[in-house]
Amino acid sequence: MTEHLFHIAAAPFEAALRVPVLSAGHRAARLHGHSYRARVRAALPAGWSTHGDGFAGGETDALQAALADAVAPLDYADLNAHLPVPTDENLARLVRARLDAAGVPGVATVGIRSTTETGVDLAADGHAHLWHRMRFEAAHRLPQVPDGHPCGRMHGHGFEVILHLDQDLGGGATGAADMGVDFDAIAALWAPLHAELDHACLNDIPGLENPTSELLCQWLWARLKPQEPALSWVTVYETATAGCHFDGVHYRIWKELRFESALRLAQAPDGDRRRRLHGHSYLLRLHLSAPLDDVLGWTVDYGDVKALFKPVYGRLDHHRLDALTGPAGADPAGLARWIRERAAGDLPWLERIDLQQTPGCGVVLCWGALGPALPA
């Protein structure tokens, strides 16, 4: 498949608001505030910068600067002075319009996270992908794994579930509709499932006798989709670093790793601090798609992904990346392509790499389907 490269960036802002279209008794209709996080994903040409000082390898930083400029007027502001109805969806449209006005090319998604549990990703076609994160505590074991596999023993997790809803509110700065699904409605939809799953042994629940991440996603989808047609996919975090997406047809798992490395960008202009030897704490997320194993109930074992990637990881962690990557470059794009080239042979299911050099800032390199894995 065709390779797609997106640069991603994030920028925080603090703001107050009220949502006047809600009922007078709704808590969000009162003046309140959030610690927001804006995000953008864009296909940028090499060397792009709004300030004309770009160079190949500096695109991520240039995108982060453009996003910071776009949200600066919103920081420590009354959002109702900027938008009549400052929902996450409408804020995303406003930020998107400002990025367009600044000349940022190839914007694919703009996200607004108002809390750690709620947010929206606005796609280029105007669809708003709302998401709401929930958590439950449960025990489980996987009865079909080989003898000696740790998941065959009874254990437990603090599971996280993210429900994603796709809605089209129309175009314009505020959209044709003021708001779509209220996050409280999503929470109400989740409440009976939480009562069933929380502080339970998943193996005892009908349909979850083999409660892998994949089959838990499938079980949740079957119960929620008939009640909420806008549901676009379900995400289950089995641990903080591994989980699964399911959209009713396709499964995509991910495994997250971190590594600490040094680099210098020799292609940066003279005097640029990125020419100096420096370092980052990187976040790497490997996305993989494979058919569901009807016996084991999973697509790929998370432990196998980590073991198969270990030779590549060993070359990344606590190393100097510019000496490692050579002509590919140690910037996020060059590094992601270097990882793909060396990991694809041992991980044939790999189809997307997310690499962040600082929180929320880096690249997405994908050569499979783009969904279901919007940043969340």
VOVEX-734388 format. One record per residue (C-alpha): residue number from 1; residue in one letter; x, y, z. Coordinates in Angstrom, 1 decimal. Layout:
BEGIN
+-----+---+--------+--------+--------+
:   k : r :      x :      y :      z :
+-----+---+--------+--------+--------+
: NUM : a :      X :      Y :      Z :
...
+-----+---+--------+--------+--------+
This chain:
BEGIN
+-----+---+--------+--------+--------+
:   k : r :      x :      y :      z :
+-----+---+--------+--------+--------+
:   1 : m :    0.0 :    0.0 :    0.0 :
:   2 : t :    1.0 :    3.6 :   -0.5 :
:   3 : e :    3.0 :    5.1 :    2.4 :
:   4 : h :    1.5 :    8.2 :    4.2 :
:   5 : l :    3.6 :   10.4 :    6.4 :
:   6 : f :    1.9 :   12.9 :    8.8 :
:   7 : h :    3.5 :   15.2 :   11.2 :
:   8 : i :    1.7 :   15.7 :   14.5 :
:   9 : a :    1.9 :   18.4 :   17.1 :
:  10 : a :    0.1 :   19.4 :   20.4 :
:  11 : a :   -0.3 :   22.6 :   22.3 :
:  12 : p :   -2.0 :   23.3 :   25.6 :
:  13 : f :   -4.2 :   26.2 :   26.6 :
:  14 : e :   -6.3 :   27.1 :   29.7 :
:  15 : a :   -9.7 :   28.7 :   29.2 :
:  16 : a :  -13.1 :   29.4 :   30.7 :
:  17 : l :  -16.5 :   28.8 :   29.1 :
:  18 : r :  -20.1 :   28.0 :   29.3 :
:  19 : v :  -22.3 :   26.0 :   26.9 :
:  20 : p :  -25.5 :   28.0 :   26.5 :
:  21 : v :  -27.4 :   25.5 :   24.5 :
:  22 : l :  -27.5 :   23.0 :   27.4 :
:  23 : s :  -30.3 :   23.0 :   29.9 :
:  24 : a :  -30.0 :   25.6 :   32.7 :
:  25 : g :  -29.4 :   22.8 :   35.2 :
:  26 : h :  -26.6 :   21.2 :   33.3 :
:  27 : r :  -23.2 :   21.8 :   35.0 :
:  28 : a :  -21.5 :   22.7 :   31.7 :
:  29 : a :  -24.1 :   25.5 :   31.2 :
:  30 : r :  -22.4 :   27.2 :   34.2 :
:  31 : l :  -19.2 :   29.1 :   33.9 :
:  32 : h :  -16.3 :   26.7 :   34.3 :
:  33 : g :  -12.9 :   26.0 :   32.8 :
:  34 : h :  -10.6 :   23.3 :   31.3 :
:  35 : s :   -7.0 :   22.6 :   30.7 :
:  36 : y :   -7.3 :   22.0 :   27.0 :
:  37 : r :   -4.9 :   20.3 :   24.6 :
:  38 : a :   -5.1 :   21.0 :   20.9 :
:  39 : r :   -3.6 :   18.5 :   18.4 :
:  40 : v :   -3.0 :   18.6 :   14.7 :
:  41 : r :   -2.0 :   15.9 :   12.1 :
:  42 : a :   -0.8 :   17.2 :    8.7 :
:  43 : a :    0.9 :   16.0 :    5.6 :
:  44 : l :    3.7 :   18.6 :    5.3 :
:  45 : p :    6.1 :   19.1 :    2.4 :
:  46 : a :    9.8 :   18.7 :    3.3 :
:  47 : g :   11.3 :   21.8 :    4.9 :
:  48 : w :    7.9 :   23.5 :    5.5 :
:  49 : s :    7.6 :   26.4 :    8.0 :
:  50 : t :    5.2 :   29.3 :    8.3 :
:  51 : h :    8.1 :   31.6 :    9.1 :
:  52 : g :   10.3 :   30.6 :    6.1 :
:  53 : d :   13.1 :   29.2 :    8.3 :
:  54 : g :   12.3 :   25.6 :    7.7 :
:  55 : f :   14.6 :   22.8 :    6.8 :
:  56 : a :   14.2 :   19.1 :    6.0 :
:  57 : g :   13.8 :   17.5 :    9.4 :
:  58 : g :   12.4 :   20.5 :   11.2 :
:  59 : e :    8.7 :   20.1 :   10.1 :
:  60 : t :    7.5 :   18.7 :   13.5 :
:  61 : d :    8.8 :   21.7 :   15.4 :
:  62 : a :    7.4 :   24.1 :   12.7 :
:  63 : l :    4.0 :   22.5 :   13.0 :
:  64 : q :    4.0 :   22.8 :   16.8 :
:  65 : a :    4.9 :   26.5 :   16.5 :
:  66 : a :    2.0 :   27.0 :   14.1 :
:  67 : l :   -0.4 :   25.2 :   16.4 :
:  68 : a :    0.8 :   27.2 :   19.4 :
:  69 : d :    0.2 :   30.4 :   17.4 :
:  70 : a :   -3.3 :   29.3 :   16.5 :
:  71 : v :   -4.4 :   28.6 :   20.1 :
:  72 : a :   -2.6 :   31.5 :   21.7 :
:  73 : p :   -5.7 :   33.8 :   21.6 :
:  74 : l :   -7.6 :   31.1 :   23.4 :
:  75 : d :   -5.2 :   30.8 :   26.3 :
:  76 : y :   -6.6 :   32.2 :   29.6 :
:  77 : a :   -9.6 :   33.5 :   27.6 :
:  78 : d :  -13.3 :   33.4 :   27.8 :
:  79 : l :  -14.1 :   31.1 :   25.0 :
:  80 : n :  -17.7 :   32.5 :   24.6 :
:  81 : a :  -16.0 :   35.7 :   23.4 :
:  82 : h :  -14.6 :   33.6 :   20.5 :
:  83 : l :  -17.5 :   31.2 :   19.8 :
:  84 : p :  -21.2 :   31.4 :   20.7 :
:  85 : v :  -21.1 :   27.6 :   21.6 :
:  86 : p :  -17.6 :   26.6 :   22.5 :
:  87 : t :  -17.9 :   22.9 :   22.5 :
:  88 : d :  -14.9 :   20.7 :   21.7 :
:  89 : e :  -16.2 :   20.2 :   18.2 :
:  90 : n :  -16.6 :   23.9 :   17.5 :
:  91 : l :  -13.2 :   24.7 :   19.0 :
:  92 : a :  -11.6 :   22.2 :   16.7 :
:  93 : r :  -13.3 :   23.9 :   13.7 :
:  94 : l :  -12.0 :   27.3 :   15.0 :
:  95 : v :   -8.5 :   26.0 :   15.3 :
:  96 : r :   -8.7 :   24.4 :   11.9 :
:  97 : a :   -9.8 :   27.7 :   10.4 :
:  98 : r :   -6.8 :   29.5 :   12.0 :
:  99 : l :   -4.4 :   26.9 :   10.8 :
: 100 : d :   -5.8 :   27.2 :    7.3 :
: 101 : a :   -5.5 :   31.0 :    7.5 :
: 102 : a :   -1.9 :   30.6 :    8.6 :
: 103 : g :   -1.2 :   28.5 :    5.5 :
: 104 : v :   -0.6 :   25.2 :    7.1 :
: 105 : p :   -0.9 :   22.6 :    4.3 :
: 106 : g :   -2.3 :   19.1 :    4.3 :
: 107 : v :   -4.2 :   19.3 :    7.6 :
: 108 : a :   -5.8 :   15.9 :    8.1 :
: 109 : t :   -7.2 :   16.1 :   11.6 :
: 110 : v :   -7.5 :   18.7 :   14.3 :
: 111 : g :   -8.2 :   17.5 :   17.9 :
: 112 : i :   -9.4 :   19.2 :   21.0 :
: 113 : r :   -9.1 :   17.4 :   24.4 :
: 114 : s :  -11.0 :   19.2 :   27.1 :
: 115 : t :  -10.3 :   16.6 :   29.8 :
: 116 : t :   -8.2 :   13.5 :   29.9 :
: 117 : e :  -11.5 :   11.5 :   29.5 :
: 118 : t :  -13.2 :   13.5 :   26.7 :
: 119 : g :  -12.3 :   15.1 :   23.4 :
: 120 : v :  -12.9 :   15.2 :   19.6 :
: 121 : d :  -10.9 :   14.7 :   16.5 :
: 122 : l :  -12.2 :   16.7 :   13.5 :
: 123 : a :  -11.4 :   15.1 :   10.1 :
: 124 : a :  -10.8 :   16.9 :    6.9 :
: 125 : d :  -14.3 :   16.0 :    5.6 :
: 126 : g :  -16.0 :   17.8 :    8.6 :
: 127 : h :  -16.8 :   14.6 :   10.5 :
: 128 : a :  -16.3 :   15.0 :   14.3 :
: 129 : h :  -14.9 :   11.8 :   16.0 :
: 130 : l :  -16.0 :   12.3 :   19.6 :
: 131 : w :  -14.3 :   10.1 :   22.2 :
: 132 : h :  -15.0 :    9.3 :   25.8 :
: 133 : r :  -12.6 :    7.3 :   28.0 :
: 134 : m :  -13.9 :    5.0 :   30.8 :
: 135 : r :  -12.2 :    2.7 :   33.2 :
: 136 : f :  -13.1 :   -0.5 :   35.1 :
: 137 : e :  -11.1 :   -2.9 :   37.3 :
: 138 : a :  -11.4 :   -6.6 :   36.6 :
: 139 : a :   -9.7 :  -10.0 :   36.8 :
: 140 : h :   -9.3 :  -12.4 :   33.9 :
: 141 : r :   -7.2 :  -15.2 :   32.5 :
: 142 : l :   -6.8 :  -16.5 :   28.9 :
: 143 : p :   -7.7 :  -20.2 :   28.9 :
: 144 : q :   -6.5 :  -20.9 :   25.4 :
: 145 : v :   -2.9 :  -19.8 :   25.6 :
: 146 : p :    0.0 :  -22.4 :   25.7 :
: 147 : d :    1.1 :  -23.9 :   29.0 :
: 148 : g :    3.4 :  -21.5 :   30.9 :
: 149 : h :    2.1 :  -18.3 :   29.3 :
: 150 : p :    1.7 :  -15.7 :   32.0 :
: 151 : c :   -1.8 :  -14.7 :   30.7 :
: 152 : g :   -3.0 :  -18.2 :   31.4 :
: 153 : r :   -2.8 :  -17.5 :   35.1 :
: 154 : m :   -5.6 :  -15.5 :   36.8 :
: 155 : h :   -4.6 :  -11.9 :   37.0 :
: 156 : g :   -6.1 :   -8.5 :   36.6 :
: 157 : h :   -6.0 :   -5.1 :   35.0 :
: 158 : g :   -7.3 :   -1.6 :   35.3 :
: 159 : f :   -8.9 :   -1.7 :   31.9 :
: 160 : e :   -9.6 :    1.5 :   29.9 :
: 161 : v :  -12.2 :    1.7 :   27.2 :
: 162 : i :  -12.6 :    4.6 :   24.7 :
: 163 : l :  -15.9 :    4.9 :   22.8 :
: 164 : h :  -15.6 :    6.8 :   19.5 :
: 165 : l :  -18.6 :    8.3 :   17.8 :
: 166 : d :  -18.6 :    9.7 :   14.3 :
: 167 : q :  -20.9 :   12.6 :   13.5 :
: 168 : d :  -21.3 :   15.2 :   10.8 :
: 169 : l :  -22.4 :   18.6 :   12.2 :
: 170 : g :  -21.8 :   20.5 :    9.0 :
: 171 : g :  -19.3 :   23.1 :    7.9 :
: 172 : g :  -18.5 :   26.6 :    9.0 :
: 173 : a :  -16.8 :   27.9 :   12.1 :
: 174 : t :  -19.5 :   26.6 :   14.5 :
: 175 : g :  -21.0 :   23.9 :   12.3 :
: 176 : a :  -24.5 :   23.6 :   11.0 :
: 177 : a :  -25.6 :   22.2 :   14.4 :
: 178 : d :  -24.4 :   23.7 :   17.7 :
: 179 : m :  -23.5 :   20.3 :   19.2 :
: 180 : g :  -24.0 :   16.6 :   18.7 :
: 181 : v :  -23.9 :   13.9 :   21.2 :
: 182 : d :  -23.5 :   15.1 :   24.8 :
: 183 : f :  -20.6 :   13.4 :   26.6 :
: 184 : d :  -23.1 :   12.7 :   29.4 :
: 185 : a :  -25.2 :   10.6 :   27.0 :
: 186 : i :  -22.1 :    8.5 :   26.2 :
: 187 : a :  -21.5 :    8.0 :   30.0 :
: 188 : a :  -25.1 :    7.0 :   30.4 :
: 189 : l :  -24.7 :    4.5 :   27.6 :
: 190 : w :  -21.7 :    3.0 :   29.3 :
: 191 : a :  -23.1 :    2.9 :   32.9 :
: 192 : p :  -24.8 :   -0.6 :   32.7 :
: 193 : l :  -21.8 :   -2.1 :   31.1 :
: 194 : h :  -19.6 :   -0.7 :   33.8 :
: 195 : a :  -21.8 :   -2.2 :   36.4 :
: 196 : e :  -21.4 :   -5.6 :   34.8 :
: 197 : l :  -17.6 :   -5.4 :   34.2 :
: 198 : d :  -16.2 :   -3.5 :   37.2 :
: 199 : h :  -14.8 :   -5.6 :   40.0 :
: 200 : a :  -15.7 :   -8.8 :   38.3 :
: 201 : c :  -14.0 :  -11.8 :   36.8 :
: 202 : l :  -14.4 :  -11.3 :   33.0 :
: 203 : n :  -14.3 :  -15.1 :   32.4 :
: 204 : d :  -17.6 :  -15.5 :   34.4 :
: 205 : i :  -19.5 :  -13.1 :   32.1 :
: 206 : p :  -21.4 :  -14.8 :   29.2 :
: 207 : g :  -19.5 :  -14.2 :   25.9 :
: 208 : l :  -16.2 :  -13.4 :   27.7 :
: 209 : e :  -15.1 :  -16.9 :   28.5 :
: 210 : n :  -11.9 :  -16.1 :   26.6 :
: 211 : p :  -11.5 :  -12.3 :   27.4 :
: 212 : t :   -8.7 :  -11.1 :   25.1 :
: 213 : s :   -8.6 :   -7.5 :   24.2 :
: 214 : e :   -9.9 :   -8.3 :   20.8 :
: 215 : l :  -12.9 :  -10.3 :   22.1 :
: 216 : l :  -13.6 :   -7.7 :   24.7 :
: 217 : c :  -13.8 :   -5.0 :   22.0 :
: 218 : q :  -16.1 :   -7.3 :   20.0 :
: 219 : w :  -18.3 :   -7.9 :   23.0 :
: 220 : l :  -18.6 :   -4.2 :   23.8 :
: 221 : w :  -19.3 :   -3.4 :   20.1 :
: 222 : a :  -22.2 :   -5.9 :   20.0 :
: 223 : r :  -23.8 :   -4.4 :   23.0 :
: 224 : l :  -23.3 :   -0.7 :   22.2 :
: 225 : k :  -23.7 :   -0.4 :   18.4 :
: 226 : p :  -27.4 :   -1.2 :   18.4 :
: 227 : q :  -28.0 :    1.5 :   21.0 :
: 228 : e :  -25.8 :    4.1 :   19.4 :
: 229 : p :  -25.5 :    4.0 :   15.6 :
: 230 : a :  -22.9 :    6.7 :   15.6 :
: 231 : l :  -20.4 :    4.4 :   17.3 :
: 232 : s :  -17.5 :    4.2 :   15.0 :
: 233 : w :  -15.0 :    2.1 :   17.0 :
: 234 : v :  -14.2 :    0.8 :   20.4 :
: 235 : t :  -10.7 :    0.9 :   22.0 :
: 236 : v :   -9.6 :   -1.3 :   24.9 :
: 237 : y :   -6.4 :   -0.6 :   26.8 :
: 238 : e :   -5.5 :   -3.8 :   28.5 :
: 239 : t :   -2.5 :   -2.1 :   30.0 :
: 240 : a :   -1.1 :    1.4 :   29.7 :
: 241 : t :    1.1 :    0.2 :   26.8 :
: 242 : a :   -1.0 :   -2.2 :   24.8 :
: 243 : g :   -4.5 :   -2.5 :   23.5 :
: 244 : c :   -6.9 :   -3.0 :   20.6 :
: 245 : h :   -9.2 :   -1.0 :   18.3 :
: 246 : f :  -12.3 :   -2.6 :   16.7 :
: 247 : d :  -14.7 :   -1.0 :   14.2 :
: 248 : g :  -17.1 :   -3.9 :   13.8 :
: 249 : v :  -15.0 :   -5.6 :   11.1 :
: 250 : h :  -11.3 :   -4.9 :   11.6 :
: 251 : y :   -9.0 :   -5.4 :   14.6 :
: 252 : r :   -5.9 :   -3.3 :   15.1 :
: 253 : i :   -3.7 :   -3.8 :   18.1 :
: 254 : w :   -0.8 :   -1.6 :   19.3 :
: 255 : k :    2.2 :   -2.0 :   21.5 :
: 256 : e :    3.8 :    1.1 :   23.0 :
: 257 : l :    7.5 :    1.4 :   23.9 :
: 258 : r :    9.7 :    4.2 :   25.2 :
: 259 : f :   13.4 :    4.8 :   24.5 :
: 260 : e :   15.9 :    7.4 :   25.6 :
: 261 : s :   18.3 :    8.6 :   22.9 :
: 262 : a :   20.7 :   11.3 :   21.8 :
: 263 : l :   21.0 :   13.1 :   18.4 :
: 264 : r :   21.9 :   16.2 :   16.5 :
: 265 : l :   20.4 :   17.4 :   13.3 :
: 266 : a :   23.3 :   18.3 :   11.1 :
: 267 : q :   21.0 :   19.7 :    8.4 :
: 268 : a :   19.7 :   22.4 :   10.7 :
: 269 : p :   20.9 :   26.0 :   10.0 :
: 270 : d :   24.0 :   27.4 :   11.6 :
: 271 : g :   23.2 :   28.6 :   15.1 :
: 272 : d :   20.1 :   26.5 :   15.4 :
: 273 : r :   20.1 :   24.7 :   18.8 :
: 274 : r :   19.1 :   21.4 :   17.0 :
: 275 : r :   22.6 :   21.3 :   15.5 :
: 276 : r :   23.9 :   20.7 :   19.0 :
: 277 : l :   24.0 :   17.3 :   20.5 :
: 278 : h :   20.8 :   16.9 :   22.5 :
: 279 : g :   18.3 :   14.1 :   23.3 :
: 280 : h :   14.7 :   13.1 :   23.8 :
: 281 : s :   12.5 :   10.6 :   25.7 :
: 282 : y :   10.7 :    9.0 :   22.7 :
: 283 : l :    7.3 :    7.4 :   22.7 :
: 284 : l :    6.9 :    4.7 :   20.0 :
: 285 : r :    3.6 :    3.0 :   19.2 :
: 286 : l :    3.5 :    0.0 :   16.8 :
: 287 : h :    0.1 :   -0.7 :   15.2 :
: 288 : l :   -0.5 :   -4.1 :   13.8 :
: 289 : s :   -3.4 :   -5.7 :   11.9 :
: 290 : a :   -4.0 :   -9.5 :   11.5 :
: 291 : p :   -6.9 :  -11.9 :   11.2 :
: 292 : l :   -8.4 :  -13.1 :   14.5 :
: 293 : d :   -7.2 :  -16.5 :   15.6 :
: 294 : d :  -10.4 :  -18.4 :   16.3 :
: 295 : v :   -8.8 :  -20.6 :   19.0 :
: 296 : l :   -6.5 :  -18.1 :   20.8 :
: 297 : g :   -9.0 :  -15.2 :   20.4 :
: 298 : w :   -6.3 :  -12.7 :   19.5 :
: 299 : t :   -4.6 :  -11.4 :   16.4 :
: 300 : v :   -1.0 :  -11.1 :   17.6 :
: 301 : d :    0.3 :  -11.7 :   21.1 :
: 302 : y :    1.5 :   -8.5 :   22.7 :
: 303 : g :    4.4 :  -10.3 :   24.2 :
: 304 : d :    5.5 :  -11.6 :   20.8 :
: 305 : v :    5.4 :   -8.1 :   19.4 :
: 306 : k :    7.8 :   -6.9 :   22.1 :
: 307 : a :   10.1 :   -9.9 :   21.7 :
: 308 : l :   10.2 :   -9.7 :   17.9 :
: 309 : f :   10.9 :   -5.9 :   18.0 :
: 310 : k :   13.6 :   -6.3 :   20.7 :
: 311 : p :   16.6 :   -6.3 :   18.2 :
: 312 : v :   15.5 :   -3.0 :   16.7 :
: 313 : y :   14.7 :   -1.5 :   20.1 :
: 314 : g :   18.1 :   -2.5 :   21.3 :
: 315 : r :   19.6 :   -0.3 :   18.6 :
: 316 : l :   17.5 :    2.7 :   19.6 :
: 317 : d :   17.5 :    2.9 :   23.3 :
: 318 : h :   20.4 :    4.7 :   24.9 :
: 319 : h :   22.1 :    5.3 :   21.6 :
: 320 : r :   23.0 :    8.2 :   19.4 :
: 321 : l :   20.4 :    8.2 :   16.6 :
: 322 : d :   22.1 :   10.4 :   14.0 :
: 323 : a :   25.0 :    7.9 :   13.9 :
: 324 : l :   22.5 :    5.1 :   13.6 :
: 325 : t :   20.2 :    6.3 :   10.9 :
: 326 : g :   22.7 :    7.7 :    8.5 :
: 327 : p :   21.3 :    9.3 :    5.3 :
: 328 : a :   17.7 :    8.6 :    6.5 :
: 329 : g :   18.2 :   11.3 :    9.2 :
: 330 : a :   17.5 :   11.3 :   12.9 :
: 331 : d :   14.5 :   13.6 :   12.7 :
: 332 : p :   11.1 :   11.9 :   13.4 :
: 333 : a :   10.3 :   11.1 :    9.8 :
: 334 : g :   13.7 :    9.7 :    9.0 :
: 335 : l :   13.7 :    7.7 :   12.2 :
: 336 : a :   10.2 :    6.3 :   11.6 :
: 337 : r :   11.2 :    5.1 :    8.2 :
: 338 : w :   14.4 :    3.6 :    9.6 :
: 339 : i :   12.3 :    1.6 :   12.1 :
: 340 : r :    9.9 :    0.4 :    9.5 :
: 341 : e :   12.7 :   -0.8 :    7.2 :
: 342 : r :   14.2 :   -2.9 :   10.0 :
: 343 : a :   11.1 :   -4.1 :   11.8 :
: 344 : a :    8.9 :   -5.1 :    8.8 :
: 345 : g :   10.6 :   -8.4 :    8.2 :
: 346 : d :   10.0 :   -9.7 :   11.8 :
: 347 : l :    6.6 :   -8.0 :   12.1 :
: 348 : p :    4.8 :   -8.5 :    8.9 :
: 349 : w :    1.5 :   -7.4 :   10.5 :
: 350 : l :    3.0 :   -3.9 :   11.2 :
: 351 : e :    1.2 :   -1.2 :    9.2 :
: 352 : r :    1.6 :    2.0 :   11.2 :
: 353 : i :    4.3 :    3.7 :   13.4 :
: 354 : d :    3.6 :    6.6 :   15.7 :
: 355 : l :    6.8 :    8.3 :   17.0 :
: 356 : q :    6.8 :   11.2 :   19.4 :
: 357 : q :   10.0 :   13.0 :   20.2 :
: 358 : t :    8.2 :   15.2 :   22.8 :
: 359 : p :    4.6 :   14.7 :   24.1 :
: 360 : g :    2.2 :   14.8 :   21.2 :
: 361 : c :    4.8 :   16.0 :   18.7 :
: 362 : g :    6.3 :   13.7 :   16.1 :
: 363 : v :    5.1 :   11.7 :   13.1 :
: 364 : v :    2.6 :    9.1 :   12.1 :
: 365 : l :    3.9 :    6.8 :    9.3 :
: 366 : c :    1.3 :    4.4 :    7.9 :
: 367 : w :    1.0 :    2.2 :    4.9 :
: 368 : g :   -2.2 :    0.4 :    5.8 :
: 369 : a :   -5.7 :    1.8 :    6.5 :
: 370 : l :   -5.7 :    5.1 :    8.4 :
: 371 : g :   -8.4 :    4.0 :   10.8 :
: 372 : p :   -9.4 :    3.0 :   13.3 :
: 373 : a :   -6.5 :    4.7 :   15.1 :
: 374 : l :   -7.0 :    8.5 :   15.2 :
: 375 : p :   -4.8 :   10.0 :   17.9 :
: 376 : a :   -6.6 :    9.7 :   21.2 :
+-----+---+--------+--------+--------+
